[in-house]
Amino acid sequence: MELKVSEAPKRWLNNEEAAKYLGCKTRFLQYLRSEGKIRFYKLGGLVLYDINDIDRLVLKNKVI
């Protein structure tokens, strides 16, 4: 009997992945960081975003 493990969904996005996910430029992400509108984590020179934080930001700014 062979066990198959499904791949876990990706939780952490780097700058380029987050920009692609949002459909924006990395410069816009830098603006969001500097304005304190999005949480981010720095590991050395790497900037990471939690995909849940990105989703919350988008939903919080949803216009009906």
C-alpha positions, 0 to 999 in steps of 0.5 A: 500500500502506497501512501501519498502526501498532498503538497501543503499550500504555500503560505509565505511569498517573497517580494516577486511572488507577492507582487504577482499574486496582487498583480502589482509592482514590487515598488507598490509593496514597498509603499505598503510596507513603508505606510504600515499597511501590510505586515512583512518579515525580514530574514537577512535580505529576504522580505516575506509576506504571509499570504493570509495578511495579503488576503486580509489587506485586500478584503479590508479595502474592498469597495462595494 
